[in-house]
Amino acid sequence: MKAVRIHQFGPTEEVLQYEEVPTPTAGPGELLVKVEAASLNRADLSLRKGTYRVDPKDLPMIPGREFAGTVVTVGAEVSGFKPGQRVVAHPAKGGYAEYAVTKASLARPVPSGVDAAVAAAIPTVFLTAWFALIEDGKIQSGDQVLVQAGGSGVGTAAIQIAKHLGARVITTAGTDEKCQRLLALGADGAVNYSAKDFRQEVKRLTAGRGVDIVLEMIGGEVYHRSLEVLAPGGRLVSIGGAAGPIPDPPPTLTGGRKATRFSITNYLNAHPEAFKQLDFFLDMVRQKKFQVVIDRAFPLAETRAAQRYLEGRSHFGKIVLTM
Ligand SMILES: NC(=O)c1ccc[n+]([C@@H]2O[C@H](COP(=O)([O-])OP(=O)(O)OC[C@H]3O[C@@H](n4cnc5c(N)ncnc54)[C@H](OP(=O)(O)O)[C@@H]3O)[C@@H](O)[C@H]2O)c1
């Protein structure tokens, strides 16, 4: 089969090698899936550079946290899946390929009416946004929520989830065009942080009070400025630092405010049953109550261009590979 592999870590997408590799086989507890689409995530860039959870001794490896397709073979000791069934899987690697293996416990059936590219784009961003807002954010109906980087994959999911849970949502993005699209997606306010100081805008939009929750994923100065817009009792949930470091441990705050760090990988390792929350998102998407925003699809052979596009930050929502 054709796949994209990394043989050594590196700063540019040139380390991604599109090549012929042996088709994997499903062991006990596993499924072999004919991949139709895989989605890209910001973490794929860190993985390629060697700064994300992969040991050099595990190279060469096939990246691709999540994918959707059709079950080809079902390994021993698996129940509930059969060949020909459409599934989405989130095994953390292997998706940049024509065929991939996943633990059956990390796969869910895809309802008819939801296409493979859409399904492949759901797990990481919707699960992260959902559990970060609920577990650390303690989100309640009526809360005011600031979603940083609203045009990111996680941001587009978080805005819809927070609205669904009854919150009022303010978000940020780097261009007016992205802000317009975020308002169309359901945000109540959108701030172009390149043109205006988001702290003043958030204060203006909340009549000086600030927000109950910040979902923060930029890091560095943005992290520290985000603390300034927390209302008394507010929670800052940090999920990433594309632009700079994140204080570790999180700082101690006054006025009942709290800052935490959230990782969906750690959360699912500790609560494996939480993965089934994916069924809810798939059903909401089937009913067209949640929208999976896909910016562009690239063929597998053009994975380098896809990662370059992701790194360039002009995208809005998700980028997928199709096989
Ligand atoms: N903790 C977890 O479990 C978890 C899970 C998934 C993702 N994440 C993190 O959440 C963040 C979003 O992930 P994603 O895959 O949804 O990202 P993405 O689609 O690649 O979007 C990232 C967006 O962040 C904005 N941004 C602002 N400053 C940036 C900078 N200096 N460098 C890069 N981007 C910057 C950009 O939009 P503008 O140019 O419009 O600002 C960019 O489009 C990442 O930090 C990722 O690592 C964490």
The ligand as a Gaussian input file, in Angstrom:
#p B3LYP/6-31G(d) Opt

LIG

0 1
 N       -4.432000      19.554000      24.789000
 C       -5.060000      18.834000      23.884000
 O       -5.567000      17.762000      24.195000
 C       -5.147000      19.339000      22.493000
 C       -5.869000      18.637000      21.530000
 C       -5.976000      19.183000      20.246000
 C       -5.337000      20.388000      19.955000
 N       -4.614000      21.007000      20.915000
 C       -3.950000      22.292000      20.669000
 O       -4.957000      23.224000      20.331000
 C       -4.443000      24.157000      19.397000
 C       -5.305000      24.133000      18.143000
 O       -5.128000      22.885000      17.489000
 P       -5.722000      22.701000      16.027000
 O       -5.205000      21.409000      15.495000
 O       -7.168000      22.959000      16.060000
 O       -4.947000      23.923000      15.327000
 P       -5.030000      24.601000      13.920000
 O       -6.271000      24.211000      13.190000
 O       -3.726000      24.387000      13.271000
 O       -5.175000      26.146000      14.263000
 C       -4.251000      26.851000      15.021000
 C       -4.630000      28.343000      14.875000
 O       -4.070000      29.055000      15.952000
 C       -3.924000      30.399000      15.557000
 N       -2.634000      30.934000      16.023000
 C       -2.469000      32.070000      16.691000
 N       -1.183000      32.271000      16.973000
 C       -0.501000      31.242000      16.448000
 C        0.882000      30.907000      16.359000
 N        1.837000      31.697000      16.862000
 N        1.242000      29.775000      15.719000
 C        0.300000      28.970000      15.178000
 N       -1.035000      29.248000      15.217000
 C       -1.421000      30.371000      15.854000
 C       -3.980000      30.424000      14.027000
 O       -5.144000      31.145000      13.620000
 P       -5.079000      32.758000      13.504000
 O       -3.929000      33.043000      12.584000
 O       -6.409000      33.149000      12.969000
 O       -4.840000      33.282000      14.875000
 C       -4.065000      28.972000      13.625000
 O       -4.913000      28.779000      12.517000
 C       -2.989000      23.754000      19.140000
 O       -2.176000      24.487000      20.033000
 C       -2.977000      22.287000      19.508000
 O       -1.705000      21.838000      19.873000
 C       -4.517000      20.503000      22.169000

